């Protein structure tokens, strides 16, 4: 670990953070540009990250894998206090906040999966003329998009 301005070993270089987190340096720079991470600069103008950046990167990666948009991740991280590692209680609060959105997406994906199976199974492969799902193109009157998938 690198030395911070006070001469202690409490900061990480971007390379150390990348190695410890398993995230590419370019991704860390991107996260920083998006406001998800912050760094300071040492006397040599090199980035230095506090150790709590490791947990923040872990939260970002888990949230991304769950399909949460970076903007929502940034909003959630902005609610955390600066200068300390996010705790289990912090993560529980963040995950409760995201739960309704994730449940809605799961329901939408389940409908999509179930309807794709039925459509592909009929063999006509035409949503405009499908005698089972869209006789006479009645879905066209509902407007653009995927009206059968919307709740």
MIDREN-595428 format. One record per residue (C-alpha): residue number from 1; x, z, y. Coordinates in steps of 0.1 Angstrom, whole numbers. Each point is the difference from the previous one (the first is absolute). Layout:
   nr     c1     c3     c2
  NUM      X      Z      Y
...
This chain:
   nr     c1     c3     c2
    1      0      0      0
    2     11     -7     35
    3      6     26     27
    4    -25      3     28
    5      8      7     36
    6      4     37     -8
    7     26     -7    -27
    8    -23     10    -29
    9     -8    -21    -30
   10    -38     -1      5
   11     -4    -37      7
   12      2    -32    -21
   13     14    -34     10
   14    -23    -29     -6
   15     20     -9    -31
   16     -3     35    -14
   17    -37      1      7
   18     -4    -34    -18
   19     20     12    -30
   20    -18     33     -3
   21    -35    -15      5
   22      4    -32    -19
   23    -12    -20     30
   24     20    -29     15
   25     17      5     33
   26    -20    -29     14
   27    -32     18    -10
   28     11     32     17
   29      8    -19     32
   30    -35    -16     -3
   31    -16     34     -4
   32     18     12     31
   33    -11    -30     20
   34    -36      7    -11
   35      3     37     12
   36     -1     14    -36
   37     35     15      2
   38     22     10     28
   39     38      4      3
   40     25     12     24
   41     34    -15      8
   42     33     17     -6
   43     31     -4     23
   44      8    -33    -17
   45    -35    -13      7
   46     -9      1    -37
   47    -35      9    -11
   48     -5     35    -13
   49    -31     13    -18
   50    -11     36     -5
   51     -3     10    -36
   52    -38      1      3
   53      1    -38      2
   54      5      0    -38
   55    -35     15     -5
   56    -15    -22     27
   57     13    -31    -18
   58    -14     13    -33
   59    -34      5     17
   60      2    -35     15
   61      8    -16    -34
   62    -27     18    -19
   63    -26     -8     27
   64     11    -37      0
   65     -4     -1    -38
   66    -35     13      4
   67     -7    -29     23
   68     -2     20     33
   69      9    -22     30
   70     31      9     19
   71    -20      7     31
   72    -21     26    -18
   73     32     15    -15
   74     15      2     35
   75    -31     17     14
   76      2     26    -28
   77     37      6      4
   78     -6      5     38
   79    -21     31     -9
   80     30     17    -17
   81     21     24     20
   82     34    -14     10
   83     32     17    -13
   84    -12     10    -34
   85     -5    -14    -34
   86    -37     -8     -8
   87    -13     27    -24
   88    -24     -2    -29
   89    -27     12     23
   90      8    -29     24
   91     -2    -25    -28
   92    -33     15    -12
   93    -15     -4     35
   94     13    -36      2
   95    -14     -9    -34
   96    -34     15      8
   97     -1    -21     31
   98      8    -32    -20
   99    -23      9    -29
  100    -33    -16     13
  101     18    -32      9
  102     16     -2    -34
  103    -33      8    -18
  104    -17    -29     19
  105     28    -24     -9
  106     -1     11    -36
  107    -38     -7     -1
  108      5    -34     17
  109     27     -9    -25
  110    -22     11    -29
  111    -28    -22     12
  112     24    -29      4
  113     14      5    -35
  114    -35      2    -15
  115    -13    -30     19
  116     30    -21     -8
  117     -5      6    -37
  118    -36    -11      2
  119      6    -30     21
  120     29    -13    -21
  121    -19      7    -31
  122    -29    -24      9
  123     24    -30      1
  124    -15    -19     29
  125     28     12     24
  126    -21    -10     30
  127    -13     27     23
  128    -19    -26     21
  129    -21    -12    -30
  130      2     29    -24
  131    -34      4    -16
  132      6     36     -8
  133     18     14     31
  134    -10    -23     28
  135    -29    -23     -8
  136     -7    -24     28
  137     29     14     20
  138    -20     30     12
  139     33     18      8
  140      8    -26     26
  141    -29     13     21
  142     15     35      0
  143     29    -12     21
  144     38     -4     -6
  145     20     21    -23
  146     -7     15    -34
  147    -35     14      4
  148     -3     11    -37
  149     31     22      3
  150    -10     18     32
  151    -20     32     -5
